[in-house]
Each structure stands twice: as structure tokens, then as C-alpha cells.
Amino acid sequence: MQVLLGIIFHFIGGAASGSFYIPFKKVKGWSWESYWIIGGLFSWLIVPPLAAWLTLPGFSELIHQASSPVIFYTILFGVLWGVGGLTYGLGVRYLGMSLGNSVVLGFCSAFGALVPSIYYNLFPAQNKTTFSELLLTGWGQIVLSGVLICLIGIYICGRAGMLKERELSESAKKKSVAEFNLTKGLLVAITSGILSSCFNFGIEAGKPMAEAAVASGLNPLYQNNVTYVVLLWGGLTTNLIWCVILNFRNKTFGDYGNSRTPLLKNYVFSASAGTTWFLQFFFYGMGESKLGNGASSWILHMSFIILTANVWGIILKEWTGVSRKTRMTIITGIGMIILSVMVLGYGNSIK
């Protein structure tokens, strides 16, 4: 039952992450940097402490009592993740929901799932899964098989995107993804995938705060909410600096008060996108509390994001006009990811 709850929580979080960009598509007359930072203020600064206040009374004291190295490394990984999150938005902007998410999260899945276990092989810690344990135990080998199946599925999804690139005319590509640019999109997506995995490392760095929350008698289900407050300060720092630079460079500071645009709707849609993005962290933390923060939690979360994003890609007609072969390729990729989720769930259930 605990494993099932963990999978359900990861599904909800993944669905939130895979859907967060949809409200941004409703913003009218604003530049990318303007609506991105308004959404970011909600996802990184406003909503996280509100969630912590509702679920972990006295969370600020837990942060105050944490050691300087814990705070420093949690923020540092947040800054690095922030670069990944920044380029993630650009990847989706240039490649679309389906291909953008598949490429970004392919790299993010591999690094975020396996690097922590390799780290604990080098620096053992109590109750932490090592890579050797994954290799040498039956349940661990099943989990690694699930990771491999997921990566194959992600590769197939990416392959479908490449087929789409070859088949559609430039005008058709622009119609399905307004700012489609394969070269630029792949570069930022690869960068994003690698750096976005730092979020998982940030959770590990901030674990003492989560453990202190549990030790003080607070609900373990929400233990990571205190870590998110600190971790997301780093993400906010990176994104705020870059978006302000773009506002200066593109002379777009006027967006925030431009009466010729639907200001109220733009703020509401941007806030909705930012809040939805935070919900992925909220439910990831709940899923992680049930499954542990090893390869399984991370890969499950990434898999559900990819599934949701590809469903949105179909709904938004990003695959309109492609051949039957290309459509079957993307369906096969999604099927492989679903299979990986079942394999990972089984591996955790026998741990």
C-alpha cells in the first residue's frame, strides 16, 4: 500500500509538472522573460513557504537551526537546478511539449536517478541506497532494469521528435510550435536535463532539515516541504537575475503594467503556471516519503512528467501531419515509459 501511495503521489506531481506550461500559452502580449519570472515568484518564493506553513508548523525554526553547510549546499544545488529550470522553459519553448520534455527529462532522469546512489557508494551513509546495492540485490537489479527501460522509452520519444522534424514543412512546424528551432532547442534541452538533476541532489543536501522535522513530531509525509523553501531560493536567484537581464536587454519592463494587454489575465495565468509547477515538488516530497529518494522515486517522477507532456502534445496537435510511422514511434515510446513505471513499482515492492 505504501508503494502504491508513493506511485500515486508521483503521478500527481508528474502530471502537475507536465501541465504547468499550459497556462503560459494563454498569456498575451508579454515577452517570455516577463511571464516566466512572474510564474517563478509564485513557484519559488510565495507558494513554498505557504505550503510549509500549512503542513509543518514552525518550519522557519527548523531552517534557523540547520547548520551552515546544509543551508549552503542546499542553496548551491538550487542555483544549479535554477539554470536547469530556466533552460527547461526555453527547451519547451523551442521544441514543444513532447520533444522538449523528452530530451530534457531523458538526461535529467539518468543523472538524477543514478548519481546519488553512486555518491553513496563513495561516501556511505545510513539508510542510503548505494549503486553496489542496486547491482547486487534482486530488487535493485529490477529497479535498474526499470531505469533502463525508461531511458529506452525516452530515446524512442526523442526519435519520434526527430522523425517529425524531417517530415513536416517549416510552416507546419511553426504552426504546431510557434518558435520551433531544433538546434537551439536541443542545446538548451541537453543543458537543462543535466543541471535539472541537481534538484535531487539538493533534496539530499537538505535532508537534515527534513529529518529534524520528523524528529520534532511533524508529519513525515510533508517532511521535504522545509527543504524546498531553502532549495527554491537558489532557483529563484538564478531565474530572477537572468529575467531581469532580459528585461533590460529587450526593454520589456513595460510588460508588467502594459494596459494594452489583458493584465489581470496575464498575472492570473502566470501565477497559475508557477503554482502548478510547485505542486510537482509538493507531491514529489510525499511520494519520496513513501518510496525513499533513490533511483525509483526520481525516475517515476520523470516518467509521469514525460507521459503527461506527450499527452498534452497530442491534445495541442503537435503531431498533426506526421506519418503513421512517426505516430507509432511516439506511442511506442510512451508505452515503454509506462512499462518502466510498473517494473520500478514491482522492484520497490519486494525491497
C-alpha positions, 0 to 999 in steps of 0.5 A: 500500500505504501508503494502504491501511495508513493506511485500515486503521489508521483503521478500527481506531481508528474502530471502537475509538472507536465501541465504547468506550461499550459497556462503560459500559452494563454498569456498575451502580449508579454515577452517570455522573460516577463511571464516566466519570472512572474510564474517563478515568484509564485513557484519559488518564493510565495507558494513554498513557504505557504505550503510549509506553513500549512503542513509543518508548523514552525518550519522557519525554526527548523531552517534557523537551526540547520547548520551552515553547510546544509543551508549552503549546499542546499542553496548551491544545488538550487542555483544549479537546478535554477539554470536547469529550470530556466533552460527547461522553459526555453527547451519547451519553448523551442521544441514543444511539449513532447520533444522538449520534455523528452530530451530534457527529462531523458538526461535529467532522469539518468543523472538524477536517478543514478548519481546519488546512489553512486555518491553513496557508494563513495561516501556511505551513509545510513539508510542510503541506497548505494549503486553496489546495492542496486547491482547486487540485490534482486530488487535493485537489479529490477529497479535498474532494469526499470531505469533502463527501460525508461531511458529506452522509452525516452530515446524512442520519444526523442526519435519520434521528435526527430522523425517529425522534424524531417517530415513536416514543412517549416510552416507546419512546424511553426504552426504546431510550435510557434518558435520551433528551432531544433538546434537551439532547442536541443542545446538548451534541452541537453543543458537543462536535463543535466543541471535539472538533476541537481534538484535531487541532489539538493533534496539530499543536501537538505535532508537534515532539515527534513529529518529534524522535522520528523524528529520534532513530531511533524508529519513525515509525509510533508517532511521535504516541504522545509527543504524546498523553501531553502532549495527554491531560493537558489532557483529563484536567484538564478531565474530572477537575475537572468529575467531581469537581464532580459528585461533590460536587454529587450526593454520589456519592463513595460510588460508588467503594467502594459494596459494594452494587454489583458493584465489581470489575465496575464498575472492570473495565468502566470501565477497559475503556471508557477503554482502548478509547477510547485505542486510537482515538488509538493507531491514529489516530497510525499511520494519520496516519503513513501518510496525513499529518494533513490533511483525509483522515486526520481525516475517515476517522477520523470516518467509521469512528467514525460507521459503527461507532456506527450499527452498534452502534445497530442491534445495541442496537435503537435503531431498533426501531419506526421506519418503513421510511422512517426505516430507509432514511434511516439506511442511506442515510446510512451508505452515503454515509459509506462512499462518502466513505471510498473517494473520500478513499482514491482522492484520497490515492492519486494525491497 
